[in-house]
Amino acid sequence: MKHRATWALCAAGWLVVIGQALADDGSAVFARNCQLCHQTGAVGLAGAFPRLAGRLSVISTKPVGRSYLIDVLTYGMAGSITVDKQPLIGVMPSFAQLSVDDVAAVLSYLQTLGDQSKSPPTPFTPKEVAIGRAQPAKTAADVIAERQTLEKAKVIP
Ligand code: HEC
């Protein structure tokens, strides 16, 4: 009996360790590839780089929002958008060179930043990213058009 309890405790400990490793992974991908522009904690820079913290958990509640986020990371985006009432014209580079695991990890990490009380996030899986990438190819301009449609539909805050 005592043995079993020790084993269960040990397994629980490992689950915490694994969960932590996954979370760390996404923040490491962010630090390496995104932070320079989107800033520490993904708070953005008014008029230059959009805030992602507190917005990705909202965008990713809808399937169309999730595929949009995967498209942004796959094809990049260029054109004018408005975030936090600040218009900005910028270029978001494509990150098609990242593995599907890294894209899933960084999007899942970004979902956990900011207030999640109204939209508890469902993490992204590598499979979901692979399915998004397998759709017909888009240009950075197509992605802006996709964004405009989602903004009108209030999927993007
Ligand atoms: C060179 C600067 C730069 C880097 C590096 C960068 N981004 Fe961006 N990102 C931008 C800009 C600028 C925009 C807005 C593009 C526009 O105005 O069309 C943007 C837009 C986005 C959007 C869409 C936001 C919205 O409101 O629709 C997401 C999501 C995003 N970036 C995630 C990331 C992630 C994740 C990484 C790292 C893997 C990353 N970005 C790296 C500059 C950057």
Backbone and ligand atoms as CSV (ligand in chain L), in Angstrom:
chain,resi,resn,atom,element,x,y,z
A,1,MET,N,N,0.843,-1.208,0.000
A,1,MET,CA,C,0.000,0.000,0.000
A,1,MET,C,C,0.874,1.251,0.000
A,2,LYS,N,N,1.849,1.246,0.894
A,2,LYS,CA,C,2.739,2.396,1.014
A,2,LYS,C,C,3.522,2.590,-0.298
A,3,HIS,N,N,3.875,1.463,-0.868
A,3,HIS,CA,C,4.635,1.436,-2.109
A,3,HIS,C,C,3.867,2.145,-3.222
A,4,ARG,N,N,2.553,1.789,-3.295
A,4,ARG,CA,C,1.706,2.341,-4.356
A,4,ARG,C,C,1.606,3.867,-4.227
A,5,ALA,N,N,1.458,4.315,-2.963
A,5,ALA,CA,C,1.334,5.755,-2.721
A,5,ALA,C,C,2.606,6.476,-3.174
A,6,THR,N,N,3.745,5.873,-2.893
A,6,THR,CA,C,5.020,6.476,-3.290
A,6,THR,C,C,5.088,6.581,-4.803
A,7,TRP,N,N,4.635,5.495,-5.475
A,7,TRP,CA,C,4.678,5.462,-6.932
A,7,TRP,C,C,3.799,6.582,-7.509
A,8,ALA,N,N,2.576,6.711,-6.948
A,8,ALA,CA,C,1.631,7.719,-7.440
A,8,ALA,C,C,2.221,9.123,-7.264
A,9,LEU,N,N,2.856,9.333,-6.139
A,9,LEU,CA,C,3.460,10.636,-5.860
A,9,LEU,C,C,4.553,10.946,-6.873
A,10,CYS,N,N,5.314,9.908,-7.162
A,10,CYS,CA,C,6.415,10.028,-8.103
A,10,CYS,C,C,5.880,10.375,-9.492
A,11,ALA,N,N,4.818,9.664,-9.911
A,11,ALA,CA,C,4.230,9.891,-11.236
A,11,ALA,C,C,3.685,11.308,-11.321
A,12,ALA,N,N,3.013,11.749,-10.244
A,12,ALA,CA,C,2.455,13.099,-10.226
A,12,ALA,C,C,3.574,14.131,-10.369
A,13,GLY,N,N,4.676,13.851,-9.681
A,13,GLY,CA,C,5.835,14.731,-9.767
A,13,GLY,C,C,6.333,14.848,-11.193
A,14,TRP,N,N,6.404,13.714,-11.886
A,14,TRP,CA,C,6.878,13.728,-13.272
A,14,TRP,C,C,5.944,14.505,-14.176
A,15,LEU,N,N,4.632,14.358,-13.942
A,15,LEU,CA,C,3.663,15.089,-14.776
A,15,LEU,C,C,3.886,16.585,-14.637
A,16,VAL,N,N,4.144,17.037,-13.410
A,16,VAL,CA,C,4.401,18.456,-13.184
A,16,VAL,C,C,5.649,18.870,-13.949
A,17,VAL,N,N,6.689,18.017,-13.869
A,17,VAL,CA,C,7.949,18.316,-14.557
A,17,VAL,C,C,7.722,18.413,-16.065
A,18,ILE,N,N,6.964,17.437,-16.619
A,18,ILE,CA,C,6.721,17.435,-18.067
A,18,ILE,C,C,5.914,18.673,-18.466
A,19,GLY,N,N,4.866,18.974,-17.709
A,19,GLY,CA,C,4.038,20.150,-17.990
A,19,GLY,C,C,4.882,21.418,-17.987
A,20,GLN,N,N,5.765,21.516,-17.030
A,20,GLN,CA,C,6.647,22.674,-16.915
A,20,GLN,C,C,7.571,22.775,-18.131
A,21,ALA,N,N,8.093,21.610,-18.555
A,21,ALA,CA,C,9.005,21.590,-19.707
A,21,ALA,C,C,8.286,22.097,-20.946
A,22,LEU,N,N,7.007,21.687,-21.134
A,22,LEU,CA,C,6.252,22.130,-22.304
A,22,LEU,C,C,6.051,23.635,-22.267
A,23,ALA,N,N,5.670,24.151,-21.096
A,23,ALA,CA,C,5.427,25.582,-20.959
A,23,ALA,C,C,6.720,26.356,-21.211
A,24,ASP,N,N,7.825,25.863,-20.646
A,24,ASP,CA,C,9.121,26.519,-20.833
A,24,ASP,C,C,9.499,26.551,-22.292
A,25,ASP,N,N,9.200,25.459,-22.975
A,25,ASP,CA,C,9.531,25.350,-24.375
A,25,ASP,C,C,8.911,26.499,-25.180
A,26,GLY,N,N,7.609,26.756,-24.961
A,26,GLY,CA,C,6.925,27.833,-25.690
A,26,GLY,C,C,7.518,29.182,-25.364
A,27,SER,N,N,7.858,29.418,-24.093
A,27,SER,CA,C,8.427,30.717,-23.746
A,27,SER,C,C,9.835,30.860,-24.335
A,28,ALA,N,N,10.557,29.735,-24.446
A,28,ALA,CA,C,11.897,29.785,-25.058
A,28,ALA,C,C,11.790,30.083,-26.555
A,29,VAL,N,N,10.814,29.481,-27.225
A,29,VAL,CA,C,10.596,29.754,-28.659
A,29,VAL,C,C,10.257,31.232,-28.829
A,30,PHE,N,N,9.436,31.755,-27.928
A,30,PHE,CA,C,9.065,33.173,-27.985
A,30,PHE,C,C,10.292,34.069,-27.796
A,31,ALA,N,N,11.086,33.743,-26.782
A,31,ALA,CA,C,12.269,34.572,-26.486
A,31,ALA,C,C,13.235,34.598,-27.674
A,32,ARG,N,N,13.393,33.477,-28.327
A,32,ARG,CA,C,14.335,33.380,-29.456
A,32,ARG,C,C,13.826,34.067,-30.714
A,33,ASN,N,N,12.504,33.972,-30.980
A,33,ASN,CA,C,12.008,34.369,-32.307
A,33,ASN,C,C,11.083,35.583,-32.341
A,34,CYS,N,N,10.457,35.923,-31.244
A,34,CYS,CA,C,9.359,36.884,-31.317
A,34,CYS,C,C,9.561,38.113,-30.428
A,35,GLN,N,N,10.277,37.923,-29.336
A,35,GLN,CA,C,10.348,38.940,-28.286
A,35,GLN,C,C,10.942,40.267,-28.752
A,36,LEU,N,N,11.903,40.187,-29.678
A,36,LEU,CA,C,12.565,41.380,-30.197
A,36,LEU,C,C,11.521,42.387,-30.682
A,37,CYS,N,N,10.497,41.909,-31.361
A,37,CYS,CA,C,9.452,42.803,-31.857
A,37,CYS,C,C,8.285,42.908,-30.863
A,38,HIS,N,N,7.745,41.775,-30.447
A,38,HIS,CA,C,6.515,41.816,-29.643
A,38,HIS,C,C,6.772,42.153,-28.173
A,39,GLN,N,N,8.054,42.281,-27.779
A,39,GLN,CA,C,8.460,42.720,-26.440
A,39,GLN,C,C,8.265,41.647,-25.359
A,40,THR,N,N,8.974,41.855,-24.256
A,40,THR,CA,C,8.909,40.932,-23.120
A,40,THR,C,C,7.459,40.813,-22.644
A,41,GLY,N,N,7.013,39.585,-22.438
A,41,GLY,CA,C,5.636,39.371,-21.987
A,41,GLY,C,C,4.623,39.608,-23.088
A,42,ALA,N,N,5.098,39.802,-24.343
A,42,ALA,CA,C,4.237,40.015,-25.525
A,42,ALA,C,C,3.287,41.201,-25.356
A,43,VAL,N,N,3.757,42.237,-24.641
A,43,VAL,CA,C,2.897,43.402,-24.397
A,43,VAL,C,C,2.840,44.344,-25.596
A,44,GLY,N,N,3.699,44.122,-26.618
A,44,GLY,CA,C,3.679,44.941,-27.827
A,44,GLY,C,C,4.299,46.312,-27.628
A,45,LEU,N,N,4.300,47.088,-28.720
A,45,LEU,CA,C,4.844,48.446,-28.694
A,45,LEU,C,C,3.859,49.289,-29.512
A,46,ALA,N,N,3.171,50.219,-28.827
A,46,ALA,CA,C,2.091,50.974,-29.471
A,46,ALA,C,C,2.515,51.545,-30.824
A,47,GLY,N,N,1.696,51.300,-31.823
A,47,GLY,CA,C,1.943,51.846,-33.162
A,47,GLY,C,C,3.005,51.101,-33.956
A,48,ALA,N,N,3.658,50.108,-33.357
A,48,ALA,CA,C,4.733,49.402,-34.071
A,48,ALA,C,C,4.507,47.889,-34.112
A,49,PHE,N,N,4.339,47.284,-32.935
A,49,PHE,CA,C,4.177,45.832,-32.865
A,49,PHE,C,C,2.953,45.511,-32.022
A,50,PRO,N,N,2.040,44.689,-32.568
A,50,PRO,CA,C,0.805,44.431,-31.812
A,50,PRO,C,C,1.033,43.667,-30.507
A,51,ARG,N,N,0.248,44.027,-29.495
A,51,ARG,CA,C,0.214,43.270,-28.232
A,51,ARG,C,C,-0.408,41.907,-28.531
A,52,LEU,N,N,0.206,40.862,-28.022
A,52,LEU,CA,C,-0.348,39.512,-28.190
A,52,LEU,C,C,-0.911,39.005,-26.863
A,53,ALA,N,N,-0.297,39.419,-25.734
A,53,ALA,CA,C,-0.755,38.992,-24.410
A,53,ALA,C,C,-2.213,39.405,-24.211
A,54,GLY,N,N,-3.032,38.475,-23.743
A,54,GLY,CA,C,-4.426,38.786,-23.466
A,54,GLY,C,C,-5.295,38.822,-24.714
A,55,ARG,N,N,-4.685,38.687,-25.899
A,55,ARG,CA,C,-5.483,38.704,-27.132
A,55,ARG,C,C,-5.531,37.316,-27.777
A,56,LEU,N,N,-4.439,36.554,-27.668
A,56,LEU,CA,C,-4.420,35.243,-28.336
A,56,LEU,C,C,-5.397,34.250,-27.699
A,57,SER,N,N,-5.596,34.368,-26.372
A,57,SER,CA,C,-6.557,33.458,-25.736
A,57,SER,C,C,-7.969,33.729,-26.263
A,58,VAL,N,N,-8.235,35.006,-26.614
A,58,VAL,CA,C,-9.556,35.375,-27.148
A,58,VAL,C,C,-9.681,34.901,-28.605
A,59,ILE,N,N,-8.688,35.247,-29.438
A,59,ILE,CA,C,-8.728,34.885,-30.868
A,59,ILE,C,C,-8.850,33.368,-31.030
A,60,SER,N,N,-8.182,32.619,-30.139
A,60,SER,CA,C,-8.126,31.169,-30.320
A,60,SER,C,C,-9.327,30.423,-29.748
A,61,THR,N,N,-10.366,31.160,-29.305
A,61,THR,CA,C,-11.566,30.433,-28.854
A,61,THR,C,C,-12.359,29.909,-30.052
A,62,LYS,N,N,-12.215,30.562,-31.235
A,62,LYS,CA,C,-12.963,30.138,-32.431
A,62,LYS,C,C,-12.043,29.388,-33.399
A,63,PRO,N,N,-12.539,28.299,-34.025
A,63,PRO,CA,C,-11.707,27.568,-34.999
A,63,PRO,C,C,-11.129,28.479,-36.086
A,64,VAL,N,N,-11.939,29.451,-36.602
A,64,VAL,CA,C,-11.425,30.351,-37.652
A,64,VAL,C,C,-10.291,31.227,-37.116
A,65,GLY,N,N,-10.360,31.582,-35.825
A,65,GLY,CA,C,-9.288,32.358,-35.206
A,65,GLY,C,C,-8.022,31.528,-35.092
A,66,ARG,N,N,-8.199,30.250,-34.764
A,66,ARG,CA,C,-7.039,29.352,-34.620
A,66,ARG,C,C,-6.343,29.182,-35.970
A,67,SER,N,N,-7.138,28.971,-37.037
A,67,SER,CA,C,-6.455,28.793,-38.335
A,67,SER,C,C,-5.815,30.096,-38.792
A,68,TYR,N,N,-6.417,31.242,-38.420
A,68,TYR,CA,C,-5.774,32.527,-38.747
A,68,TYR,C,C,-4.392,32.629,-38.080
A,69,LEU,N,N,-4.320,32.274,-36.795
A,69,LEU,CA,C,-3.038,32.375,-36.074
A,69,LEU,C,C,-1.976,31.472,-36.716
A,70,ILE,N,N,-2.388,30.287,-37.130
A,70,ILE,CA,C,-1.439,29.373,-37.798
A,70,ILE,C,C,-1.012,29.973,-39.145
A,71,ASP,N,N,-1.967,30.598,-39.866
A,71,ASP,CA,C,-1.629,31.258,-41.149
A,71,ASP,C,C,-0.617,32.391,-40.940
A,72,VAL,N,N,-0.810,33.212,-39.892
A,72,VAL,CA,C,0.118,34.320,-39.625
A,72,VAL,C,C,1.532,33.774,-39.444
A,73,LEU,N,N,1.646,32.685,-38.692
A,73,LEU,CA,C,2.973,32.109,-38.436
A,73,LEU,C,C,3.542,31.408,-39.678
A,74,THR,N,N,2.672,30.907,-40.543
A,74,THR,CA,C,3.141,30.185,-41.736
A,74,THR,C,C,3.518,31.137,-42.866
A,75,TYR,N,N,2.699,32.167,-43.090
A,75,TYR,CA,C,2.894,33.033,-44.268
A,75,TYR,C,C,3.335,34.447,-43.920
A,76,GLY,N,N,3.311,34.808,-42.638
A,76,GLY,CA,C,3.584,36.189,-42.271
A,76,GLY,C,C,2.391,37.061,-42.625
A,77,MET,N,N,2.551,38.370,-42.462
A,77,MET,CA,C,1.438,39.279,-42.721
A,77,MET,C,C,2.021,40.667,-42.985
A,78,ALA,N,N,1.438,41.395,-43.950
A,78,ALA,CA,C,1.931,42.749,-44.202
A,78,ALA,C,C,0.757,43.634,-44.556
A,79,GLY,N,N,0.701,44.815,-43.940
A,79,GLY,CA,C,-0.384,45.743,-44.216
A,79,GLY,C,C,-0.783,46.475,-42.963
A,80,SER,N,N,-1.814,47.321,-43.089
A,80,SER,CA,C,-2.166,48.122,-41.921
A,80,SER,C,C,-3.250,47.441,-41.090
A,81,ILE,N,N,-3.045,47.437,-39.789
A,81,ILE,CA,C,-4.012,46.877,-38.845
A,81,ILE,C,C,-4.168,47.863,-37.676
A,82,THR,N,N,-5.217,47.678,-36.893
A,82,THR,CA,C,-5.404,48.531,-35.717
A,82,THR,C,C,-5.499,47.638,-34.488
A,83,VAL,N,N,-4.625,47.908,-33.517
A,83,VAL,CA,C,-4.631,47.135,-32.276
A,83,VAL,C,C,-4.576,48.109,-31.108
A,84,ASP,N,N,-5.431,47.906,-30.112
A,84,ASP,CA,C,-5.517,48.815,-28.964
A,84,ASP,C,C,-5.747,50.258,-29.423
A,85,LYS,N,N,-6.587,50.410,-30.450
A,85,LYS,CA,C,-6.962,51.718,-31.018
A,85,LYS,C,C,-5.785,52.430,-31.701
A,86,GLN,N,N,-4.652,51.754,-31.850
A,86,GLN,CA,C,-3.476,52.342,-32.496
A,86,GLN,C,C,-3.297,51.725,-33.872
A,87,PRO,N,N,-3.381,52.548,-34.943
A,87,PRO,CA,C,-3.107,51.971,-36.258
A,87,PRO,C,C,-1.624,51.665,-36.401
A,88,LEU,N,N,-1.301,50.583,-37.073
A,88,LEU,CA,C,0.107,50.289,-37.341
A,88,LEU,C,C,0.249,49.608,-38.695
A,89,ILE,N,N,1.325,49.947,-39.386
A,89,ILE,CA,C,1.635,49.276,-40.648
A,89,ILE,C,C,2.971,48.603,-40.444
A,90,GLY,N,N,2.972,47.290,-40.491
A,90,GLY,CA,C,4.226,46.594,-40.244
A,90,GLY,C,C,4.319,45.332,-41.058
A,91,VAL,N,N,5.445,44.687,-40.918
A,91,VAL,CA,C,5.648,43.404,-41.589
A,91,VAL,C,C,5.923,42.347,-40.529
A,92,MET,N,N,5.091,41.355,-40.523
A,92,MET,CA,C,5.297,40.198,-39.649
A,92,MET,C,C,5.932,39.125,-40.528
A,93,PRO,N,N,7.179,38.714,-40.206
A,93,PRO,CA,C,7.827,37.719,-41.074
A,93,PRO,C,C,7.161,36.341,-40.990
A,94,SER,N,N,7.379,35.527,-42.015
A,94,SER,CA,C,6.896,34.143,-41.982
A,94,SER,C,C,7.800,33.315,-41.068
A,95,PHE,N,N,7.196,32.369,-40.348
A,95,PHE,CA,C,7.987,31.468,-39.512
A,95,PHE,C,C,7.775,30.021,-39.946
A,96,ALA,N,N,7.689,29.842,-41.287
A,96,ALA,CA,C,7.486,28.495,-41.834
A,96,ALA,C,C,8.670,27.583,-41.529
A,97,GLN,N,N,9.820,28.192,-41.201
A,97,GLN,CA,C,11.010,27.379,-40.892
A,97,GLN,C,C,10.933,26.733,-39.517
A,98,LEU,N,N,10.043,27.229,-38.647
A,98,LEU,CA,C,9.904,26.607,-37.313
A,98,LEU,C,C,9.194,25.253,-37.455
A,99,SER,N,N,9.509,24.317,-36.565
A,99,SER,CA,C,8.827,23.017,-36.580
A,99,SER,C,C,7.380,23.197,-36.113
A,100,VAL,N,N,6.523,22.241,-36.475
A,100,VAL,CA,C,5.126,22.316,-36.023
A,100,VAL,C,C,5.064,22.262,-34.486
A,101,ASP,N,N,6.007,21.564,-33.874
A,101,ASP,CA,C,6.052,21.505,-32.401
A,101,ASP,C,C,6.334,22.888,-31.814
A,102,ASP,N,N,7.286,23.610,-32.406
A,102,ASP,CA,C,7.624,24.941,-31.900
A,102,ASP,C,C,6.465,25.927,-32.082
A,103,VAL,N,N,5.788,25.855,-33.232
A,103,VAL,CA,C,4.655,26.766,-33.466
A,103,VAL,C,C,3.532,26.465,-32.470
A,104,ALA,N,N,3.230,25.169,-32.277
A,104,ALA,CA,C,2.184,24.796,-31.307
A,104,ALA,C,C,2.581,25.269,-29.913
A,105,ALA,N,N,3.857,25.104,-29.563
A,105,ALA,CA,C,4.316,25.486,-28.219
A,105,ALA,C,C,4.233,26.998,-28.014
A,106,VAL,N,N,4.668,27.782,-29.012
A,106,VAL,CA,C,4.678,29.239,-28.813
A,106,VAL,C,C,3.252,29.800,-28.792
A,107,LEU,N,N,2.356,29.278,-29.645
A,107,LEU,CA,C,0.968,29.766,-29.623
A,107,LEU,C,C,0.297,29.382,-28.301
A,108,SER,N,N,0.573,28.174,-27.817
A,108,SER,CA,C,-0.021,27.731,-26.541
A,108,SER,C,C,0.510,28.571,-25.380
A,109,TYR,N,N,1.790,28.924,-25.446
A,109,TYR,CA,C,2.382,29.784,-24.405
A,109,TYR,C,C,1.712,31.162,-24.422
A,110,LEU,N,N,1.547,31.720,-25.626
A,110,LEU,CA,C,0.953,33.067,-25.725
A,110,LEU,C,C,-0.501,33.084,-25.234
A,111,GLN,N,N,-1.187,31.951,-25.376
A,111,GLN,CA,C,-2.562,31.859,-24.864
A,111,GLN,C,C,-2.616,32.047,-23.361
A,112,THR,N,N,-1.518,31.721,-22.667
A,112,THR,CA,C,-1.540,31.749,-21.210
A,112,THR,C,C,-1.201,33.138,-20.642
A,113,LEU,N,N,-0.873,34.099,-21.513
A,113,LEU,CA,C,-0.525,35.442,-21.022
A,113,LEU,C,C,-1.778,36.315,-20.944
A,114,GLY,N,N,-1.835,37.131,-19.909
A,114,GLY,CA,C,-2.965,38.051,-19.760
A,114,GLY,C,C,-4.178,37.370,-19.151
A,115,ASP,N,N,-5.292,38.095,-19.135
A,115,ASP,CA,C,-6.520,37.618,-18.503
A,115,ASP,C,C,-7.136,36.477,-19.319
A,116,GLN,N,N,-7.314,35.319,-18.692
A,116,GLN,CA,C,-7.923,34.189,-19.401
A,116,GLN,C,C,-9.259,33.806,-18.789
A,117,SER,N,N,-9.772,34.661,-17.901
A,117,SER,CA,C,-10.969,34.276,-17.160
A,117,SER,C,C,-12.169,34.070,-18.084
A,118,LYS,N,N,-12.250,34.871,-19.168
A,118,LYS,CA,C,-13.408,34.741,-20.066
A,118,LYS,C,C,-13.151,33.730,-21.164
A,119,SER,N,N,-11.921,33.344,-21.346
A,119,SER,CA,C,-11.596,32.435,-22.446
A,119,SER,C,C,-10.485,31.471,-22.058
A,120,PRO,N,N,-10.816,30.471,-21.209
A,120,PRO,CA,C,-9.793,29.501,-20.838
A,120,PRO,C,C,-9.272,28.792,-22.090
A,121,PRO,N,N,-7.960,28.843,-22.326
A,121,PRO,CA,C,-7.445,28.375,-23.604
A,121,PRO,C,C,-7.376,26.865,-23.782
A,122,THR,N,N,-7.637,26.416,-25.017
A,122,THR,CA,C,-7.369,25.048,-25.430
A,122,THR,C,C,-6.032,25.093,-26.164
A,123,PRO,N,N,-4.998,24.432,-25.627
A,123,PRO,CA,C,-3.670,24.525,-26.255
A,123,PRO,C,C,-3.663,24.045,-27.707
A,124,PHE,N,N,-2.701,24.556,-28.476
A,124,PHE,CA,C,-2.511,24.114,-29.864
A,124,PHE,C,C,-1.695,22.821,-29.858
A,125,THR,N,N,-2.005,21.928,-30.804
A,125,THR,CA,C,-1.219,20.699,-30.930
A,125,THR,C,C,-0.402,20.777,-32.228
A,126,PRO,N,N,0.733,20.054,-32.274
A,126,PRO,CA,C,1.516,20.008,-33.518
A,126,PRO,C,C,0.654,19.538,-34.692
A,127,LYS,N,N,-0.272,18.609,-34.438
A,127,LYS,CA,C,-1.135,18.091,-35.511
A,127,LYS,C,C,-2.007,19.200,-36.093
A,128,GLU,N,N,-2.557,20.043,-35.196
A,128,GLU,CA,C,-3.405,21.158,-35.651
A,128,GLU,C,C,-2.600,22.106,-36.547
A,129,VAL,N,N,-1.345,22.355,-36.171
A,129,VAL,CA,C,-0.474,23.237,-36.969
A,129,VAL,C,C,-0.187,22.592,-38.326
A,130,ALA,N,N,0.062,21.273,-38.318
A,130,ALA,CA,C,0.346,20.557,-39.575
A,130,ALA,C,C,-0.857,20.623,-40.510
A,131,ILE,N,N,-2.071,20.473,-39.956
A,131,ILE,CA,C,-3.287,20.539,-40.777
A,131,ILE,C,C,-3.433,21.939,-41.382
A,132,GLY,N,N,-3.158,22.977,-40.573
A,132,GLY,CA,C,-3.219,24.361,-41.070
A,132,GLY,C,C,-2.228,24.597,-42.198
A,133,ARG,N,N,-1.039,24.060,-42.030
A,133,ARG,CA,C,0.003,24.245,-43.053
A,133,ARG,C,C,-0.327,23.511,-44.346
A,134,ALA,N,N,-1.119,22.446,-44.251
A,134,ALA,CA,C,-1.436,21.641,-45.435
A,134,ALA,C,C,-2.547,22.259,-46.291
A,135,GLN,N,N,-3.167,23.358,-45.823
A,135,GLN,CA,C,-4.215,24.031,-46.606
A,135,GLN,C,C,-3.559,24.747,-47.789
A,136,PRO,N,N,-4.374,25.136,-48.829
A,136,PRO,CA,C,-3.810,25.858,-49.978
A,136,PRO,C,C,-3.003,27.079,-49.522
A,137,ALA,N,N,-1.838,27.302,-50.177
A,137,ALA,CA,C,-0.921,28.363,-49.758
A,137,ALA,C,C,-1.548,29.751,-49.880
A,138,LYS,N,N,-1.128,30.663,-49.012
A,138,LYS,CA,C,-1.617,32.046,-49.008
A,138,LYS,C,C,-0.445,32.999,-49.138
A,139,THR,N,N,-0.730,34.252,-49.509
A,139,THR,CA,C,0.296,35.300,-49.487
A,139,THR,C,C,0.088,36.109,-48.211
A,140,ALA,N,N,1.075,36.964,-47.900
A,140,ALA,CA,C,0.953,37.828,-46.726
A,140,ALA,C,C,-0.264,38.758,-46.878
A,141,ALA,N,N,-0.601,39.119,-48.138
A,141,ALA,CA,C,-1.772,39.979,-48.384
A,141,ALA,C,C,-3.074,39.209,-48.143
A,142,ASP,N,N,-3.090,37.926,-48.513
A,142,ASP,CA,C,-4.280,37.091,-48.227
A,142,ASP,C,C,-4.538,37.049,-46.725
A,143,VAL,N,N,-3.461,36.989,-45.939
A,143,VAL,CA,C,-3.608,36.863,-44.489
A,143,VAL,C,C,-4.202,38.156,-43.910
A,144,ILE,N,N,-3.796,39.306,-44.469
A,144,ILE,CA,C,-4.394,40.578,-44.033
A,144,ILE,C,C,-5.897,40.576,-44.336
A,145,ALA,N,N,-6.268,40.076,-45.523
A,145,ALA,CA,C,-7.687,40.026,-45.903
A,145,ALA,C,C,-8.448,39.095,-44.959
A,146,GLU,N,N,-7.833,37.969,-44.623
A,146,GLU,CA,C,-8.432,37.016,-43.679
A,146,GLU,C,C,-8.658,37.717,-42.335
A,147,ARG,N,N,-7.657,38.514,-41.919
A,147,ARG,CA,C,-7.761,39.233,-40.649
A,147,ARG,C,C,-8.924,40.227,-40.654
A,148,GLN,N,N,-9.074,40.965,-41.804
A,148,GLN,CA,C,-10.149,41.963,-41.871
A,148,GLN,C,C,-11.518,41.311,-41.689
A,149,THR,N,N,-11.696,40.147,-42.322
A,149,THR,CA,C,-12.970,39.425,-42.194
A,149,THR,C,C,-13.212,39.038,-40.727
A,150,LEU,N,N,-12.172,38.548,-40.070
A,150,LEU,CA,C,-12.322,38.102,-38.675
A,150,LEU,C,C,-12.527,39.281,-37.722
A,151,GLU,N,N,-11.948,40.429,-38.075
A,151,GLU,CA,C,-12.126,41.621,-37.238
A,151,GLU,C,C,-13.585,42.074,-37.306
A,152,LYS,N,N,-14.154,42.058,-38.523
A,152,LYS,CA,C,-15.572,42.430,-38.681
A,152,LYS,C,C,-16.475,41.470,-37.923
A,153,ALA,N,N,-16.104,40.194,-37.909
A,153,ALA,CA,C,-16.898,39.172,-37.219
A,153,ALA,C,C,-16.621,39.166,-35.713
A,154,LYS,N,N,-15.772,40.101,-35.244
A,154,LYS,CA,C,-15.421,40.256,-33.826
A,154,LYS,C,C,-14.688,39.037,-33.237
A,155,VAL,N,N,-14.027,38.277,-34.122
A,155,VAL,CA,C,-13.206,37.155,-33.628
A,155,VAL,C,C,-11.871,37.697,-33.126
A,156,ILE,N,N,-11.428,38.820,-33.759
A,156,ILE,CA,C,-10.169,39.448,-33.358
A,156,ILE,C,C,-10.472,40.752,-32.620
A,157,PRO,N,N,-9.998,40.883,-31.385
A,157,PRO,CA,C,-10.236,42.124,-30.637
A,157,PRO,C,C,-9.277,43.220,-31.078
L,1,HEC,C1,C,10.387,41.629,-37.103
L,1,HEC,C2,C,9.370,41.830,-36.100
L,1,HEC,C3,C,8.475,40.667,-35.720
L,1,HEC,C4,C,8.841,39.409,-35.287
L,1,HEC,C5,C,10.250,38.860,-35.097
L,1,HEC,C6,C,7.599,38.704,-34.993
L,1,HEC,N1,N,6.534,39.507,-35.255
L,1,HEC,FE1,FE,4.572,38.999,-35.079
L,1,HEC,N2,N,4.013,40.775,-35.912
L,1,HEC,C7,C,4.898,41.815,-36.241
L,1,HEC,C8,C,4.152,42.907,-36.836
L,1,HEC,C9,C,4.720,44.229,-37.316
L,1,HEC,C10,C,2.798,42.486,-36.887
L,1,HEC,C11,C,1.618,43.263,-37.501
L,1,HEC,C12,C,1.729,43.095,-39.015
L,1,HEC,C13,C,0.886,44.052,-39.825
L,1,HEC,O1,O,0.770,45.227,-39.449
L,1,HEC,O2,O,0.358,43.615,-40.870
L,1,HEC,C14,C,2.752,41.146,-36.277
L,1,HEC,C15,C,1.601,40.387,-36.104
L,1,HEC,C16,C,1.527,39.201,-35.404
L,1,HEC,C17,C,0.308,38.489,-35.106
L,1,HEC,C18,C,-1.101,38.912,-35.490
L,1,HEC,C19,C,-1.677,39.840,-34.433
L,1,HEC,C20,C,-3.048,40.359,-34.776
L,1,HEC,O3,O,-3.501,41.275,-34.088
L,1,HEC,O4,O,-3.691,39.868,-35.690
L,1,HEC,C21,C,0.658,37.370,-34.390
L,1,HEC,C22,C,-0.267,36.303,-33.852
L,1,HEC,C23,C,2.102,37.386,-34.273
L,1,HEC,N3,N,2.603,38.506,-34.889
L,1,HEC,C24,C,2.840,36.415,-33.606
L,1,HEC,C25,C,4.247,36.352,-33.643
L,1,HEC,C26,C,5.005,35.235,-33.125
L,1,HEC,C27,C,4.413,34.040,-32.386
L,1,HEC,C28,C,6.317,35.482,-33.406
L,1,HEC,C29,C,7.519,34.605,-33.141
L,1,HEC,C30,C,7.454,33.235,-33.643
L,1,HEC,C31,C,6.375,36.782,-34.083
L,1,HEC,N4,N,5.097,37.260,-34.199
L,1,HEC,C32,C,7.536,37.403,-34.498
L,1,HEC,C33,C,6.261,41.811,-36.049
L,1,HEC,C34,C,7.023,40.722,-35.699
